[in-house]
């Protein structure tokens, strides 16, 4: 097989495929993706030549308690998860949906653990791999040591079950879908989703902004998510406990990025 040589000056690398060459040539480009973390030096010339490398860095090199700045809103700062919400809901066209890309990853909250899963933009099935990871890779002593970090993500450090942050005494859930259905049925102002329809969309990977509307009232209108979530059009009508636990809910439910509880992040 004839190898393809990079034609950039002083570069001797060769590749078997044109796609590999094109990816490599990005490293010679002056264009860089700067890390939005405020105290990170991977900016400008020290940035990343590929967007996927930036996303890897943001999700693995920073945690949810680090502060990030928005290029369109320079006077504001956000925590990593709320930065993803802000950019996804307000600047997705400008930032090529960086917020959605960041939001689709979930990492293990235990320090020095490199486990990370891509739940996709739909937040479907494989998010259940995270609590299973707790059991398989971290013993009970280790989970207890970082119990608060695990609880903040919405999991019981003892059993690794999903815990509803709004229900103090409710037993844990084995799967994320069971929790989603519980939330919609119990904390959604009386709207009970059709379980079969919800499960169908969830398994097909269609758990997106528009698909979730189908679980709510039939009179929904595009871009008016409170109709789905069961509240009127004033975000102030939301129960206070949803505000208090919204970051934990987002950790458990990537599609929660579209809930009206984030209206203050515009």
N, C-alpha and C positions, 0 to 999 in steps of 0.2 A: 504494500500500500504506500502510495506516494504521500509524504508528509507535506503539510502546508506551513510555510515559514512566515513568521510575523515580519511585516515590512517596515516596522518602526526602526528608526536609527539606533544602532548599537544593541538591538534586541536579536538574540539568536534562537529564541524559542520556536519550536515547531509543534504542530497539532495534527491529529488525525481527521478532525471534522471542522468544517467552516464555523459551525456554531461555537465550538470551543475557542476558535481564533477570535471570533467577534466578542466573546465574553472577555477574553484576555486583553483585547485592544482597549477595552474600557479603562484598564489600568494606566494606559498612556494618555488618557484624556485629562484635560485640566479641570473638567467639571467634577465637582465633589459634592457629596451629601454630608452636610454638617450635622453633628449630633445636637439635638435640641436641649439636652440636659445643661443646666445653667453652669455648673462647675466642671464640665467636661472639656478637655483640650482637643477633642477630635472635631475640630471646626476648620473651615477654610481649606488651606492646603493640607491640613492634617485630617481632613474628612475622608469619606469613603467613596470609592469610584463606582460602587454599585448600591442600589437601594436595598437589596436583600441583605447586604453586609451591614448596612446601617441598622436595619430592623433586628438583625442578630445581635448587634452591639447593644441596642437599646433594651432588648428583652433579657439579655444575659449579663450585660455589664452594669446595669442599673436596676434598682428595685423600685417598688411602688411608692416609697417614701422620699425619693429624690425629686428635686424641683426641675421643671422644664419650662422653657419659654416658647411662645408662639411667634413665628416670624411676622404674622399679620397683626398681632396684638402685643407689641413689644413691652408694654407697661404692665403686663399681667404674667403671673407664673402659676403653674399647675403641678400637682403631683402626677406621677407617670400615668396612672389609670385615668385620672380626670383630664389630663392632656389629650389622651386618646379620644375621650368622649368629645371634648371641645373641638378638636380638629376634624373628627369624623362628621360631626353634626353641623359644622359651620364653614369649614374650609376644605372639604373633600376634593373639590375640583382643583383648587390651587395646589394642594399638597399631594395630589394623586392618591388620596385616601390613606395617607400614612397612619391616621388614627385608627382606621379599620384594620390595617396590617398589624399594628401593635396590639389592638384589642383581641385579635384572634389567637394570641399566644397565652398560655398559662404555664408558670414555672413553679417548682417546688419551693415553698417558703422557708425550708430549712437551710441555713447558711452552708455554703460550699457544696451544695448539691446542684449538679448541672442538668437535672431532669427538666425537660421542657416539652410541651406538646402543642401542636398547631391544631386548634379546634376548628379552623376555617372561619370564614365570614358568617357561616350559618350557626356556629356554636353547637354542632351536632355531636352525636354519640360518643366520640372518643374522649370527651372531657371526663368520663368515668374512669379513665386510666389514671388520673391524678390520685384519687383516694386509694386506688389499688396499689399505686406506687408507694404510698405511705406505709402500707402493710408489708409489702414485699421487700422494701429497701431500707426502712428505718424501724428499728426495734422500739418497743414501748418506752424504754428509758429515753431514747433520743427524741421521740415524739413528745414526751412529757417535758423535756428540757425546753422545747420550743413550742409549748402548748399555746401560748397567746398568739404567736404568728400563724399557727394552723387555724385557730379559732377565728382570727380576723379574716381568713379566706373563706370561712363558712363550713369548716369541718370539725368533727369531734376528734381530738387527738388520741383518745383511747380506742375508739372503734373505727375511725376514719369515715364514719357515715356523714352524710350531708345534713346540716342543721339549719333549720329556718331561723334566721336572726330575729324574726318578729314574734316567734312563739317560744316562750320561756320553757314550757314543759312538754312541748311536742316531741315524740320520739323521732329519731333520725330517719333519713331516707337512704335507701340503697342506691338509687340512681338519680341523676340530675333531672331526668324527665319527671319522675315522681314528685320531686320538689317543685318543678315548674307548674305542674297541674295543681298541686296544693296551693301555691301562691295565687294562681288565677282564681281558684275556687274560694279561697278563704280571705285573701287580702285585696280583692279586686272589686270591691263595692258591689258584690252581688252577681257579677257576670261569671257564669260557669261555662268554661270552654267545652266544646264537643271533643271528648277525649280521642275518639277515633280520628277525627280530622286533624287534631293537633299532632297526634302520634304519626300520622301519615306524612304531614309536612316535615316534621322533625326528622324522620328517618330518611326522607328523600333529600335532605340537605337544603330545604327551602325555608329555613327559619330566618327570614330576612325581614326588613322593615315592612314590606308589603304583605308578605305571607302571614305575619302575626295578626294583621287586621282581620283575617278570615275567622279568627277565633272569637272575635267580639261581636258587637252589634252589626246587623246586616246593613245598616245605614251609614257605614263608615265613609269617610272622605279621605282622599290621598293627603299625606303630610299633616294629618291631624291625629297624632297617636293617642291623645287622651280618650278618643272615642273607643279605641281598643282597650286601653287600660282601665276604663270604667269610671273616669272622673270627668268633670266638666272642663271647659277650656281654660280655666284659671289654675295654674300650677299651685297656687296657694291653697287649693282645696285638697291637696294630697295629705294623707295622714302623716303626722310628724315622724312617726317611727320609720317610715320609708326613707325620709331624708336622713335620719340618723344612721341607717344601716345600708345606704345606697351603694357604698363601695364594696361591702361584702356581697350584696346582691349581684353587683356587676361581676365580681370574681366568680360567682357560681353560675352566672347566666350572661354570656356575651351579648345576646340580643337585648339585654336590659339597657344597652347603650342608647336605645331609642325611647326609653321611658321619659315622660315629661318632668320627672324629678330633677333632670339635669338642665332645666331651662335657665338657671342662673349662670350657666357656663358659657352663654352666648358672648 
